[in-house]
């Protein structure tokens, strides 16, 4: 199990030695140097999504102002693909109107990463759902409390 914390990635498995044929360069790059790691203090919206098939889990926090995602952070406990998918999905959502960010699909994230193994789509590609749920959390708040201050 790989655990992503505020300061970076901790792994007992080492690097991608021997896995270059299995994962694209984009997956390896987003795993090695994940973007938008951490959590936002007093977020506009947040959500945790757990994999239905294993222990992978992702937390997404958003700062939304005037309907635009101003900041997005993630914490992930999962495999290299779960971390890479979370990193890519946050990059895809950053700066987008909430309506557009809510439309980011699991397939779009996989495609942006140059593809991921089919069996990883269900267990590791959790961030798009977490982004949608964090947006739902934001929408559920009273209008005066929605935008980040």
N, C-alpha and C positions, 0 to 999 in steps of 0.2 A: 504494500500500500504506500502511496506517495501522499504526503501531506503538504499542502500549500499554506504557508502562514504569511503574516504581514511582511516579513523580511525576505521571503523568497521560497524556494522549493527545497524541501528536505527529502532525501530519498535513500533508501537502503539498497536500491537496485543499481546504482551507478548511472552511467549515461546510456546512450543509444547504441553502443557497440553491438554490432551484429544485427541490428534492427533496421538498417537503412533501406532494405528492400521492402519492409512491411509498412513503413510510414513515409509520407512525403516530406520534402524539405520544409514546407510550411508547418507541418505538424511538429517536426523536430525543432524548428525555430521558435514557435510559440510555447513549446514545453521548456526549452532551454532558457528563454527570456520572456516569461509571460508578461503581458501588458495589463494594466489596470488592476493590480493585485491589492487587496486590502478590503476595508469597509469604510463607508462614509458615516461620519458622526451625524446624528439627526437627519437621516435620509428622508427624501420625499416619499419613497416607496422601497419596500424590501420583500424578498421572498427566498425561501429555502426549498429546493427540490431534491428529492432522493430518488435514486434509480429504482425501478421496479424489479430489477434482476440481480443487483449486487449492492455493495455498500457505498458506491460513489454518491457524493452529495455536493451540491453547490449552493452558495449564498450569493445573491445579487443585491446590491444596494444602489439606489439611483438618487441623483439630485436633479430635479426637474424645475425649470423656470420658464414661464410663458409657453408651456407645452413642448419645450425642447429639452432633451436629455443633455444637461450641462456636464454631468460627471456620472460615471458608472464604475463600480468596483466589484470584484468577486473574491471569494474564498472558496477553495475547492479541496475536498478530500477525495482522491481518486487516482486513476491511472494517468499516464502521460496524455492519452487522447482526451480524457475529461478536462485536464488542465488546458490543453491546446484549444479545445472547443470553447471553453469558458473565456479564454483570452481573445480568441477571434470574434466571438459573439459580442463581447464588450466593445471591441474596436468597431464593429459594424453598427452598434447602437449609439455610440458617442456622437453628439452633435445633431442627432436626427430628431424630427418631430416624433412625439410619442406614438402617433398613428402608424408611422413608418417603422419605428422600432418594434412595435407590436407584431408586425408582419414578418419579422426575421424568422425564417424557418430552419429546422434542423438540417434540411437538405442544402440550403443556402450556405450555412456554416461549413458543412462537410465539403461542399464545392469550393468555397473560399480557401479551405485548407488543402486543396489538391486531392481530395477524397480521403475517406477513412474506411476501414474494414466494415462491411455490412453488420457484422455482429456487434460493433461498437456503437451503432446508431441509437440503439435503445438504452444501453447502459451508460454511455459516456457523454452523449450529446445533450446535456441537460440545461445548458445556459439559455437557449432560446425560450424554453418554457418558463424558466426562472425570471427572465426579463419580462415576459408577458404577465406573470403573476405579480411582479413588483409594480408594473404599470397598473394592474388591477387594484393593488393595495393603495397606490397613489390616488386612483379614481374614487376609491371608497371613502377617502377622507373628506371632511367638509371643505367646500371650495376655498374658504379663507385660510385653511391650513395646508393646502396642496403644495404651493410653490415654496421651494427652499428659501430661507432668508439669508 
